[in-house]
């Protein structure tokens, strides 16, 4: 019997790279179980790359060393 894809609702993350990787998971739907590993590894690699890219983006400046310390 053919496997029918279930329409699992997905909420966008707001990050196009992450959303693309989550969508890529649907590629495993038509594969036999032993084919899933390749898709999962590819998605895992893509998510790591997306997180690395986020870490490389400049963020707000770090708080000064005196932040939260009281002077006497």
Biopython code that builds the backbone (N, CA, C, O; Angstrom):
import numpy as np
from Bio.PDB.StructureBuilder import StructureBuilder

atoms = [
    (1, "UNK", "N", (0.842, -1.182, 0.000)),
    (1, "UNK", "CA", (0.000, 0.000, 0.000)),
    (1, "UNK", "C", (0.885, 1.243, 0.000)),
    (1, "UNK", "O", (1.866, 1.324, 0.739)),
    (2, "UNK", "N", (0.530, 2.185, -0.821)),
    (2, "UNK", "CA", (1.327, 3.408, -0.942)),
    (2, "UNK", "C", (1.130, 4.297, 0.281)),
    (2, "UNK", "O", (0.020, 4.471, 0.783)),
    (3, "UNK", "N", (2.237, 4.847, 0.735)),
    (3, "UNK", "CA", (2.200, 5.770, 1.874)),
    (3, "UNK", "C", (1.626, 7.098, 1.407)),
    (3, "UNK", "O", (2.070, 7.647, 0.399)),
    (4, "UNK", "N", (0.661, 7.607, 2.118)),
    (4, "UNK", "CA", (0.088, 8.906, 1.768)),
    (4, "UNK", "C", (0.657, 9.953, 2.709)),
    (4, "UNK", "O", (0.674, 9.781, 3.927)),
    (5, "UNK", "N", (1.114, 11.026, 2.119)),
    (5, "UNK", "CA", (1.707, 12.116, 2.900)),
    (5, "UNK", "C", (0.641, 12.762, 3.766)),
    (5, "UNK", "O", (-0.445, 13.108, 3.299)),
    (6, "UNK", "N", (0.971, 12.912, 5.007)),
    (6, "UNK", "CA", (0.065, 13.599, 5.911)),
    (6, "UNK", "C", (0.441, 15.066, 5.917)),
    (6, "UNK", "O", (1.618, 15.423, 5.974)),
    (7, "UNK", "N", (-0.552, 15.893, 5.859)),
    (7, "UNK", "CA", (-0.300, 17.333, 5.871)),
    (7, "UNK", "C", (-0.132, 17.800, 7.305)),
    (7, "UNK", "O", (-1.094, 18.180, 7.973)),
    (8, "UNK", "N", (1.094, 17.762, 7.753)),
    (8, "UNK", "CA", (1.413, 18.203, 9.104)),
    (8, "UNK", "C", (1.621, 19.707, 9.053)),
    (8, "UNK", "O", (2.477, 20.187, 8.310)),
    (9, "UNK", "N", (0.850, 20.457, 9.831)),
    (9, "UNK", "CA", (1.021, 21.913, 9.796)),
    (9, "UNK", "C", (2.396, 22.315, 10.320)),
    (9, "UNK", "O", (2.894, 21.768, 11.304)),
    (10, "UNK", "N", (2.985, 23.274, 9.641)),
    (10, "UNK", "CA", (4.292, 23.795, 10.048)),
    (10, "UNK", "C", (4.167, 25.303, 10.210)),
    (10, "UNK", "O", (3.621, 25.993, 9.349)),
    (11, "UNK", "N", (4.673, 25.788, 11.308)),
    (11, "UNK", "CA", (4.692, 27.221, 11.564)),
    (11, "UNK", "C", (6.034, 27.764, 11.106)),
    (11, "UNK", "O", (7.076, 27.269, 11.534)),
    (12, "UNK", "N", (6.029, 28.779, 10.238)),
    (12, "UNK", "CA", (7.305, 29.359, 9.793)),
    (12, "UNK", "C", (8.116, 29.855, 10.984)),
    (12, "UNK", "O", (7.569, 30.385, 11.951)),
    (13, "UNK", "N", (9.417, 29.674, 10.895)),
    (13, "UNK", "CA", (10.301, 30.086, 11.985)),
    (13, "UNK", "C", (10.702, 31.547, 11.877)),
    (13, "UNK", "O", (11.150, 32.150, 12.852)),
    (14, "UNK", "N", (10.539, 32.118, 10.678)),
    (14, "UNK", "CA", (11.009, 33.480, 10.455)),
    (14, "UNK", "C", (12.406, 33.511, 9.864)),
    (14, "UNK", "O", (12.920, 34.580, 9.535)),
    (15, "UNK", "N", (13.020, 32.347, 9.730)),
    (15, "UNK", "CA", (14.344, 32.244, 9.120)),
    (15, "UNK", "C", (14.194, 31.373, 7.876)),
    (15, "UNK", "O", (13.870, 30.190, 7.970)),
    (16, "UNK", "N", (14.434, 31.974, 6.710)),
    (16, "UNK", "CA", (14.212, 31.275, 5.443)),
    (16, "UNK", "C", (15.062, 30.014, 5.320)),
    (16, "UNK", "O", (14.596, 29.012, 4.779)),
    (17, "UNK", "N", (16.301, 30.048, 5.812)),
    (17, "UNK", "CA", (17.177, 28.875, 5.720)),
    (17, "UNK", "C", (16.640, 27.714, 6.564)),
    (17, "UNK", "O", (16.642, 26.564, 6.125)),
    (18, "UNK", "N", (16.187, 28.025, 7.760)),
    (18, "UNK", "CA", (15.639, 26.988, 8.642)),
    (18, "UNK", "C", (14.337, 26.445, 8.055)),
    (18, "UNK", "O", (14.116, 25.234, 8.042)),
    (19, "UNK", "N", (13.480, 27.337, 7.573)),
    (19, "UNK", "CA", (12.217, 26.900, 6.976)),
    (19, "UNK", "C", (12.456, 25.988, 5.775)),
    (19, "UNK", "O", (11.726, 25.016, 5.582)),
    (20, "UNK", "N", (13.467, 26.291, 4.972)),
    (20, "UNK", "CA", (13.789, 25.455, 3.812)),
    (20, "UNK", "C", (14.236, 24.064, 4.254)),
    (20, "UNK", "O", (13.893, 23.071, 3.612)),
    (21, "UNK", "N", (14.991, 23.984, 5.335)),
    (21, "UNK", "CA", (15.443, 22.684, 5.831)),
    (21, "UNK", "C", (14.270, 21.870, 6.380)),
    (21, "UNK", "O", (14.199, 20.658, 6.174)),
    (22, "UNK", "N", (13.365, 22.531, 7.066)),
    (22, "UNK", "CA", (12.188, 21.831, 7.588)),
    (22, "UNK", "C", (11.346, 21.311, 6.427)),
    (22, "UNK", "O", (10.836, 20.192, 6.483)),
    (23, "UNK", "N", (11.199, 22.106, 5.388)),
    (23, "UNK", "CA", (10.461, 21.672, 4.202)),
    (23, "UNK", "C", (11.166, 20.491, 3.535)),
    (23, "UNK", "O", (10.513, 19.598, 2.996)),
    (24, "UNK", "N", (12.479, 20.489, 3.570)),
    (24, "UNK", "CA", (13.270, 19.407, 2.959)),
    (24, "UNK", "C", (12.940, 18.059, 3.593)),
    (24, "UNK", "O", (13.071, 17.023, 2.942)),
    (25, "UNK", "N", (12.516, 18.061, 4.849)),
    (25, "UNK", "CA", (12.146, 16.807, 5.509)),
    (25, "UNK", "C", (11.042, 16.068, 4.756)),
    (25, "UNK", "O", (10.969, 14.840, 4.818)),
    (26, "UNK", "N", (10.191, 16.796, 4.051)),
    (26, "UNK", "CA", (9.106, 16.146, 3.314)),
    (26, "UNK", "C", (9.641, 15.275, 2.182)),
    (26, "UNK", "O", (8.922, 14.414, 1.675)),
    (27, "UNK", "N", (10.894, 15.486, 1.781)),
    (27, "UNK", "CA", (11.485, 14.641, 0.741)),
    (27, "UNK", "C", (11.580, 13.184, 1.190)),
    (27, "UNK", "O", (11.637, 12.277, 0.360)),
    (28, "UNK", "N", (11.595, 12.966, 2.482)),
    (28, "UNK", "CA", (11.684, 11.598, 2.998)),
    (28, "UNK", "C", (10.343, 10.868, 2.892)),
    (28, "UNK", "O", (10.289, 9.644, 3.010)),
    (29, "UNK", "N", (9.269, 11.617, 2.673)),
    (29, "UNK", "CA", (7.937, 11.007, 2.641)),
    (29, "UNK", "C", (7.806, 9.899, 1.606)),
    (29, "UNK", "O", (7.151, 8.888, 1.862)),
    (30, "UNK", "N", (8.414, 10.073, 0.456)),
    (30, "UNK", "CA", (8.240, 9.095, -0.623)),
    (30, "UNK", "C", (9.332, 8.026, -0.642)),
    (30, "UNK", "O", (9.331, 7.156, -1.513)),
    (31, "UNK", "N", (10.253, 8.086, 0.304)),
    (31, "UNK", "CA", (11.369, 7.139, 0.338)),
    (31, "UNK", "C", (11.088, 5.979, 1.285)),
    (31, "UNK", "O", (10.326, 6.106, 2.243)),
    (32, "UNK", "N", (11.712, 4.863, 0.997)),
    (32, "UNK", "CA", (11.683, 3.752, 1.949)),
    (32, "UNK", "C", (12.452, 4.190, 3.192)),
    (32, "UNK", "O", (13.263, 5.114, 3.131)),
    (33, "UNK", "N", (12.202, 3.541, 4.296)),
    (33, "UNK", "CA", (12.817, 3.923, 5.564)),
    (33, "UNK", "C", (14.331, 4.032, 5.475)),
    (33, "UNK", "O", (14.919, 4.937, 6.066)),
    (34, "UNK", "N", (14.974, 3.119, 4.740)),
    (34, "UNK", "CA", (16.434, 3.175, 4.670)),
    (34, "UNK", "C", (16.940, 4.387, 3.893)),
    (34, "UNK", "O", (18.134, 4.681, 3.934)),
    (35, "UNK", "N", (16.073, 5.086, 3.197)),
    (35, "UNK", "CA", (16.463, 6.304, 2.496)),
    (35, "UNK", "C", (16.325, 7.559, 3.339)),
    (35, "UNK", "O", (16.779, 8.632, 2.942)),
    (36, "UNK", "N", (15.705, 7.427, 4.494)),
    (36, "UNK", "CA", (15.478, 8.593, 5.348)),
    (36, "UNK", "C", (16.774, 9.172, 5.900)),
    (36, "UNK", "O", (16.899, 10.386, 6.056)),
    (37, "UNK", "N", (17.734, 8.310, 6.194)),
    (37, "UNK", "CA", (18.974, 8.756, 6.835)),
    (37, "UNK", "C", (19.656, 9.839, 6.009)),
    (37, "UNK", "O", (20.117, 10.838, 6.560)),
    (38, "UNK", "N", (19.723, 9.656, 4.712)),
    (38, "UNK", "CA", (20.383, 10.649, 3.858)),
    (38, "UNK", "C", (19.692, 12.009, 3.953)),
    (38, "UNK", "O", (20.355, 13.043, 4.037)),
    (39, "UNK", "N", (18.359, 12.002, 3.939)),
    (39, "UNK", "CA", (17.612, 13.256, 4.047)),
    (39, "UNK", "C", (17.846, 13.879, 5.417)),
    (39, "UNK", "O", (18.107, 15.078, 5.514)),
    (40, "UNK", "N", (17.756, 13.081, 6.472)),
    (40, "UNK", "CA", (17.942, 13.610, 7.824)),
    (40, "UNK", "C", (19.338, 14.194, 8.015)),
    (40, "UNK", "O", (19.494, 15.247, 8.632)),
    (41, "UNK", "N", (20.347, 13.513, 7.489)),
    (41, "UNK", "CA", (21.712, 14.031, 7.617)),
    (41, "UNK", "C", (21.874, 15.332, 6.842)),
    (41, "UNK", "O", (22.551, 16.251, 7.301)),
    (42, "UNK", "N", (21.255, 15.410, 5.669)),
    (42, "UNK", "CA", (21.320, 16.630, 4.873)),
    (42, "UNK", "C", (20.637, 17.789, 5.600)),
    (42, "UNK", "O", (21.159, 18.904, 5.630)),
    (43, "UNK", "N", (19.475, 17.519, 6.181)),
    (43, "UNK", "CA", (18.754, 18.553, 6.929)),
    (43, "UNK", "C", (19.560, 18.971, 8.154)),
    (43, "UNK", "O", (19.654, 20.161, 8.453)),
    (44, "UNK", "N", (20.136, 18.020, 8.857)),
    (44, "UNK", "CA", (20.947, 18.339, 10.032)),
    (44, "UNK", "C", (22.112, 19.245, 9.650)),
    (44, "UNK", "O", (22.398, 20.226, 10.336)),
    (45, "UNK", "N", (22.776, 18.911, 8.557)),
    (45, "UNK", "CA", (23.898, 19.723, 8.067)),
    (45, "UNK", "C", (23.410, 21.137, 7.717)),
    (45, "UNK", "O", (24.066, 22.124, 8.051)),
    (46, "UNK", "N", (22.270, 21.225, 7.050)),
    (46, "UNK", "CA", (21.719, 22.529, 6.682)),
    (46, "UNK", "C", (21.341, 23.366, 7.890)),
    (46, "UNK", "O", (21.551, 24.578, 7.899)),
    (47, "UNK", "N", (20.780, 22.722, 8.916)),
    (47, "UNK", "CA", (20.429, 23.457, 10.133)),
    (47, "UNK", "C", (21.677, 23.938, 10.867)),
    (47, "UNK", "O", (21.697, 25.051, 11.394)),
    (48, "UNK", "N", (22.716, 23.105, 10.903)),
    (48, "UNK", "CA", (23.986, 23.545, 11.512)),
    (48, "UNK", "C", (24.539, 24.747, 10.760)),
    (48, "UNK", "O", (24.999, 25.706, 11.380)),
    (49, "UNK", "N", (24.498, 24.707, 9.430)),
    (49, "UNK", "CA", (24.988, 25.832, 8.631)),
    (49, "UNK", "C", (24.177, 27.095, 8.909)),
    (49, "UNK", "O", (24.735, 28.188, 9.004)),
    (50, "UNK", "N", (22.860, 26.944, 9.038)),
    (50, "UNK", "CA", (22.002, 28.097, 9.320)),
    (50, "UNK", "C", (22.332, 28.693, 10.686)),
    (50, "UNK", "O", (22.376, 29.914, 10.834)),
    (51, "UNK", "N", (22.562, 27.842, 11.682)),
    (51, "UNK", "CA", (22.922, 28.341, 13.015)),
    (51, "UNK", "C", (24.287, 29.009, 13.008)),
    (51, "UNK", "O", (24.485, 30.030, 13.667)),
    (52, "UNK", "N", (25.219, 28.444, 12.275)),
    (52, "UNK", "CA", (26.547, 29.047, 12.162)),
    (52, "UNK", "C", (26.444, 30.428, 11.530)),
    (52, "UNK", "O", (27.113, 31.365, 11.965)),
    (53, "UNK", "N", (25.607, 30.554, 10.508)),
    (53, "UNK", "CA", (25.418, 31.849, 9.852)),
    (53, "UNK", "C", (24.813, 32.862, 10.822)),
    (53, "UNK", "O", (25.179, 34.037, 10.799)),
    (54, "UNK", "N", (23.896, 32.418, 11.668)),
    (54, "UNK", "CA", (23.309, 33.327, 12.658)),
    (54, "UNK", "C", (24.358, 33.785, 13.664)),
    (54, "UNK", "O", (24.374, 34.949, 14.063)),
    (55, "UNK", "N", (25.230, 32.874, 14.072)),
    (55, "UNK", "CA", (26.290, 33.223, 15.019)),
    (55, "UNK", "C", (27.277, 34.211, 14.416)),
    (55, "UNK", "O", (27.879, 35.003, 15.140)),
    (56, "UNK", "N", (27.450, 34.174, 13.105)),
    (56, "UNK", "CA", (28.419, 35.044, 12.440)),
    (56, "UNK", "C", (27.882, 36.456, 12.235)),
    (56, "UNK", "O", (28.650, 37.379, 11.963)),
    (57, "UNK", "N", (26.573, 36.629, 12.364)),
    (57, "UNK", "CA", (26.005, 37.960, 12.177)),
    (57, "UNK", "C", (26.360, 38.857, 13.351)),
    (57, "UNK", "O", (26.379, 38.407, 14.497)),
    (58, "UNK", "N", (26.638, 40.117, 13.070)),
    (58, "UNK", "CA", (26.913, 41.025, 14.193)),
    (58, "UNK", "C", (25.642, 41.243, 15.010)),
    (58, "UNK", "O", (24.551, 41.400, 14.462)),
    (59, "UNK", "N", (25.801, 41.249, 16.284)),
    (59, "UNK", "CA", (24.669, 41.453, 17.176)),
    (59, "UNK", "C", (24.832, 42.750, 17.938)),
    (59, "UNK", "O", (25.715, 43.549, 17.628)),
    (60, "UNK", "N", (23.992, 42.965, 18.926)),
    (60, "UNK", "CA", (24.123, 44.174, 19.736)),
    (60, "UNK", "C", (25.432, 44.133, 20.514)),
    (60, "UNK", "O", (25.966, 43.055, 20.772)),
    (61, "UNK", "N", (25.944, 45.284, 20.885)),
    (61, "UNK", "CA", (27.194, 45.310, 21.645)),
    (61, "UNK", "C", (27.021, 44.629, 23.003)),
    (61, "UNK", "O", (25.938, 44.650, 23.588)),
    (62, "UNK", "N", (28.074, 44.042, 23.479)),
    (62, "UNK", "CA", (28.053, 43.396, 24.792)),
    (62, "UNK", "C", (27.936, 44.473, 25.869)),
    (62, "UNK", "O", (28.432, 45.586, 25.689)),
    (63, "UNK", "N", (27.287, 44.152, 26.979)),
    (63, "UNK", "CA", (27.192, 45.134, 28.064)),
    (63, "UNK", "C", (28.578, 45.449, 28.617)),
    (63, "UNK", "O", (29.487, 44.621, 28.583)),
    (64, "UNK", "N", (28.708, 46.662, 29.121)),
    (64, "UNK", "CA", (30.001, 47.058, 29.684)),
    (64, "UNK", "C", (30.279, 46.222, 30.935)),
    (64, "UNK", "O", (29.344, 45.723, 31.560)),
    (65, "UNK", "N", (31.549, 46.065, 31.305)),
    (65, "UNK", "CA", (31.902, 45.242, 32.477)),
    (65, "UNK", "C", (31.249, 45.723, 33.762)),
    (65, "UNK", "O", (31.054, 44.928, 34.681)),
    (66, "UNK", "N", (30.907, 47.000, 33.849)),
    (66, "UNK", "CA", (30.327, 47.515, 35.087)),
    (66, "UNK", "C", (28.815, 47.309, 35.133)),
    (66, "UNK", "O", (28.183, 47.656, 36.130)),
    (67, "UNK", "N", (28.232, 46.762, 34.092)),
    (67, "UNK", "CA", (26.793, 46.541, 34.036)),
    (67, "UNK", "C", (26.358, 45.635, 35.188)),
    (67, "UNK", "O", (26.895, 44.542, 35.363)),
    (68, "UNK", "N", (25.401, 46.089, 35.956)),
    (68, "UNK", "CA", (24.871, 45.289, 37.045)),
    (68, "UNK", "C", (25.703, 45.315, 38.315)),
    (68, "UNK", "O", (25.339, 44.672, 39.300)),
    (69, "UNK", "N", (26.812, 46.044, 38.313)),
    (69, "UNK", "CA", (27.643, 46.126, 39.512)),
    (69, "UNK", "C", (27.415, 47.496, 40.144)),
    (69, "UNK", "O", (27.309, 48.507, 39.450)),
    (70, "UNK", "N", (27.345, 47.505, 41.432)),
    (70, "UNK", "CA", (27.130, 48.760, 42.151)),
    (70, "UNK", "C", (28.457, 49.266, 42.687)),
    (70, "UNK", "O", (29.277, 48.503, 43.198)),
    (71, "UNK", "N", (28.647, 50.561, 42.560)),
    (71, "UNK", "CA", (29.867, 51.168, 43.110)),
    (71, "UNK", "C", (29.587, 51.659, 44.512)),
    (71, "UNK", "O", (28.500, 52.168, 44.785)),
    (72, "UNK", "N", (30.526, 51.517, 45.380)),
    (72, "UNK", "CA", (30.346, 51.987, 46.758)),
    (72, "UNK", "C", (31.124, 53.242, 46.975)),
    (72, "UNK", "O", (31.104, 53.798, 48.074)),
]
sb = StructureBuilder()
sb.init_structure("model")
sb.init_model(0)
sb.init_chain("A")
sb.init_seg("    ")
for serial, (resi, resn, name, xyz) in enumerate(atoms, 1):
    if name == "N":
        sb.init_residue(resn, " ", resi, " ")
    sb.init_atom(name, np.array(xyz, "f"), 0.0, 1.0, " ", f" {name:<3s}", serial, name[0])
structure = sb.get_structure()
